Amino acid sequence: MRAAGPLALTAVLATSACGADPVGSATRADGSQGEKTDVTAAMYPLQWLAGQVGGPDVTVTGLTKPGTEPHDLELALTQVAGLEKTGLVVYIKGVQPAVDEAVEEHAPDRGFDAATMVKTLPAVAGEDHEGGHEGGHEGGHEVSYDPHLWLDPARFATVAIRLGEKLAAADPAHAQGYKDRAAKTASDLGTLDGEMAQGLSTCASDAIFTSHTAFGYLADRYKLRQVGISGLDPDAEPSPARLAEVAKVAKQEKVTTIFTETLVSPKVAEVLAQEVGAKTAVLDPVESQPANGDYLSAMRQNLTALQAALSCS
């Protein structure tokens, strides 16, 4: 599966953390003048989180354009140059190799790796989440853990709190605002978590069949089993043996739905669904900004899709 996000820091952060030139004065939401924190986010979910926590005290820039598969991101020279001046880069190491390399070279002391803030799950390569073997590839790079941590609202809430602390330390003048917004964001994510836990607590099936294994955190959080047609890399073609194996399991479990994704070709999933007599539906890994809504609304749409596929009462 995949992943990407933006941030901009104040002169305090730019000076103390990296010695970069301040980004200059900007008008805040309340009409006052003051330097905002420049934050660069690698991909959409991190961009959403940075905006929620940073509020009017930051300017968030996303590296991945809407509708772009984050794992395939190639940075423009202007984007790389921007990392040398930004106050903070919010990313998840292992999702986007181009971002990992750029942060290491141009902003090694200004990176906020969300994966270091929570307990991660091991990578699974085209196996069901329970008992799948470790190891996988993200964008052609070997990774030891599953990077799609934002699909667990509880873990994402922890990242929100840690990001608030990071921004508060970097920009003491607005520390309370960062902390308050982080707490509010964590509370919103907690509400979402409760809705999903309740909505998926009584279901006829616990198996979700997906295009690739991007939903390990969601499965882990809500006691589901993920069966991926392919592994972490969404561009990897499943072998005939793997397709036969998934089809066999799907028939045995009388699966009604094979999930496709928003940024990945549905062809393989559609063929599999036809073979096992199932339908297809979209389960959004929320790697890009939804056409309508935001992270929270996309996750609630995922809940509705899961409840229908798993016959939840």
N, C-alpha and C positions, 0 to 999 in steps of 0.2 A: 504494500500500500504506500501511501505517500504523505506528503505534508508541506507550510510557508508563513511571514509577519513583519511590522514597522515601528519606530520610536525616534524622538528628538529631544535632546537634553539641554538644560540651562547652562549658562557660562560656568556655574559652580562645578557641574559634573564634567563639562568639557575640559575645564582646567585641571581639576583634581584627578580625574580618571585618566585622561589621555593627553592633555596639553594641547588639544585642538583649539582653533580659534572659535570664539563664541558665535552663535548663529545670528545674533542681532536681536533688536527689539521687535516685539510683535504685540498686537492688540489682543488682550484677553477677552473672554466671554463677557466679563463685567464692564468692559470698556476701558479698563486701565491699561497702562503700558507696562511692559515687562518682558524679559526674555523667557520664552517657552523652552521646555526640554525637547530636544529633537530625538525621537525614537524611531528606529527602523525595525520593521517587523518582517520576518522572512515570508510568512504565508498568512492567509486570511484568518484562521482562528486566533493566531497570536496578535494579529492586527486588531481584531475585535477586542481582545482582552486588554491590550495596551490602551486602546481608546477609552474603554470603560474605567480602567484604573487611573489613567492619566488625566482624563477629563480636559478641562480648559487650560491646564498647566503644561500640556504637551502638544507637540505636532507629530502625528504619526504618519510615517511613510511606509507603504507596503512594497516589497520587492517583486511580488508575484501578481500579475494582472488578473482580474476576474476572468474566469473561463479557461485559465491556463493550468495545465497539470503541473503541480508544484515540483514533482520529482524531476521534471524535464527542464526546469528553469536554467537558463543561461544568462548570466548577468551582463548588462551593457557596461561599457567603460565608465559612463556617467554614474551608474549605480555603484560600481566599485569605488570610484572616487568619492562618492558621498559617504561611504563607510568610514573614510578617514576623518570626517568632520562630525559625524553623528555622535550623540552623547551615549546612546545605548542601542545595541542590536539584540532583539528578542528573536530567538531561533530555537530549533530542536536539532541537535547534532545527529546526523545520520539520515535526515529526510532529504536534504538538498545539498549534494556534494559541492556545488558551485558556491553556495553560501558558506559552508564549512570552511572551504579554502580561503574565501575572501576575508572572513572574520579572523582566521588564524594569521593571515598576512597583513591585514590593514587595521584590524580593531581587536587585537588579542586580549586587551585589558578592558574592553567595553562590551563583551558578549554576555548575554543572559541566556544560558542554555536551560530551557524549561525542563528538560529530561533529568537534570541534576537536582531538581526540586522535589521529586516524588519517587516512589518505588516503581521501577519500570518492570514490564513483563518481558520474558525471553522472546526472541524472534521465532516465528514458526514459518516453515517453508511448505506451503501448500498442504498442510495437515489440519485436522480439526484441532481446536485450541487446547482441549484436554488431551494430553498425551502426544501432542505434536512434537517433532524433534526440533531442537534449537538450531538456530542459524537461518539466515535469510539474506536477501539482497534488496537494497533500496537504491533505485537508480543506478544499478550496476555495481554498487559498493557493498562490501560485506558489512553487516551490522549485527551486533550481539543482542540487541533488544528491539522490541516493537516500539516505534516512535509515535504511534497514533494516540498518545495519551489524552488528548483533548476530547476524545470520545467517551471518557469517563468524567462526568461533571464533578464528582468528588475530588478527583485528582486535580482537575482544572481549577477548582476552588482553592486548593493549596497553592498552585502556581500564582493565582491572583494575589493572595496574601503576601507571598514572597516578592512578587513584582512591586507591590505597594511599599514594602520595606526597602527595596532597592532604590526606588525613586525617592522615597522620603529621605534616605541617607544622602543621596546625591544632590537633592534640592531641598535643604532644610526649611527654607522660607515657606514652602507649601507642603511640608511633611504631613500635617494633619489632614489636608485634603486628599492626599494619596492614600493614607491609611483608611480614611472614612469610605472612599470610593472602593477600595479593595475589599473592605468588609461588606459593603453593599453588593458588590459583584459576587463575592463568595456566597452571600445569602441567596441571591438570585439563582446561582448554580445549585445551591442546596435545595431550593424549591423544585428545580428541574429534576434533580436526583430523586427526590421523594415521589414526584409524579411518575417517573419511569419505573422506580422500584414497585410502586403500587400497581401500575398498569401492566407490569410483566410478572406479577406474583402468581397469577393463576392462569396458566396456559396449557393447552392440550399438548403442545410440542415445545421442546427447548432447543431445537436445532435450527440455526440460520445458515443457509447455503448462499455464499457470496462469491462475487467475481474474483476477489483476492482477499487475503487475510488482513484486512485493514481494521477489523472490528473486534480485535482481541480484548481491548480494554472494556468495551461495552459488554461483551460476553462475560468477562470476568466479574464485572460489577453486578450484573443482574442474573447471574447463574444460568447462562445460556451456553450452548455449544456452537462454536463457529466451524463450519466446514467450507474451506476456501477452494475454489477451482484452481487457482494459482496462489503463489506465496505473496510475500510482502511487495515485490516489484509488480506493479500493475501492468507493465508492458511485457512481462514474461509470458510466453506461450505455454500452456499446460501440455504435458505429453499425452498421447493417446491412452496410455496406461492410467494416468491420473484421471482423465475424463471418464474412463470406464469405471474406475473405483468410486468416483463421486456419484455417477449415475446409479451404480449398484446400491450404494447407501441411501440415496434419495428414494429409490423405489422401495427399499426395505422399510423405510420410515414413512412412506406415503406422503412425501413432502408436497405441499401445494404451491409453494412459491420459491423461485430462484431469484435472488436479488442481483440487480445490476447497479451501476453507479453513474453519477452525473458526468464524469470526465473520462470514462473508459468505454470503449466500444462494447455494446451489449451482445454482439454476435455470438460469441461462445456460450454465454449464459442462455441466450434464446434457443440455440440448438439443443443444449442440455435440457432446458425446460420442455421442449417439444418431445424429446426422447422419453422423458419420465412422466409426461402427462401433467406438467405443472404450468403455471403462469409465471410471468416476470413482474417485478415491481422494483422501484428505486429505493435503495437504502443509501443515503447521502453520507459520505465520509467527511463532509463539511471542510473540504480542502480549499474550496473557492467560495467567494461570497454568493449566497443564494440569489436567484433572480428577484425574489420577493422575500423580504425579511432579513433575519440575521442568524447568528449562531443558535440562539435560543429557539427561534421558531423552526429552524431546520431540524434541530434535535427533537422537537415535539412532533414534527412531521414524521421523523423516523419512528417515534413511539407508535404513532397511528399505523404506520406500515407494518411494524413488527406485530402489533396486536392482531391485525387482520391475518397475517401469514401464519402466526402461531396459534390462532383460535383462542385468544385470551378472553376471559370473561370478566 
